[in-house]
Amino acid sequence: MFSKKPEPQGRASRPAAKPMGSNNGTFSVIGTDVTITGDVAATTELHVDGKIIGDIECASLVQGEASTIEGAVKAESARLAGTVKGSIAARELVVLKSARIEGDVHYDSITIEQGAEVDGRFSHRVPGRSEAARSPVTSDPKDKDGEQEPKLTLAG
């Protein structure tokens, strides 16, 4: 009486996969019990509560307090609450009071809560300026011992 038509051969019953670059408001989560060794790339928001040993590149990063990232972070926006051992480059960066960062920080805008720890250099990224023009330190070819010695020059 009620019969199910058989699936045509060669046709999968699951929905078609979406293109990798589609951004429809979804996000990916790395749970507290997960450790990833290797680089991670995401086209949408990435929530990290576990441990990543490798570089991260994503549109938006949200890091939990108990998480650890050992590698460089590159994101349009980042909200950091855990430990990061590596450089960070973000257009909009929020460093929460529970964050512990060991590495240089490059940003367009930054917010740091009182109590956050950063062991590294801060560098405000200015659109249209080259890296060499931003750096206040230049080097003489050789100092008296034959080694390079940095010199400070002030822009006028």
C-alpha positions, 0 to 999 in steps of 0.5 A: 500500500505505501511503497517507497520508490528506490533511489536512482543509482548513482544519486546520493540521498544527502544534500549537496555540499555548499561551496567552501567560500560561502559565508551564510552566518555559520561558525565553526567550533573547536571544543575544549577536548580537541587538540589540532596540530597544523594550520587552521583556515576558516572563511567564517567565524571560528570559536576556539575552546581547545588547543591549536598548535599551528597558524590560524587564518579566519574572518573572525576569531573568538577564543575561550579562556581555557584555550591555547593557540601556539602559532600566528593568528590572522583575522579581520576581528579577534576576541582573545581570552586565552593563551596565544604564543605567536604573532597576531594581526587583526583589523579589530582586536579585543584582548580580554583580562584573562588573555595571556599573549606572547608575541607581537600584535599588529592591529588597526583598532584595539581594546585591552581590558585591565589585567590582560598580559601581553609580552611583545610589541604593539604595532598600529597598522596604517593603511597605505604605509609600507612596513619600512616607513612605519619602522622607527629603527634603521641600521648602520652597515657596521658598528665598531665591532663589525656587527650591525647596531640599530639606530633610532631615527625620528620622522619629521 
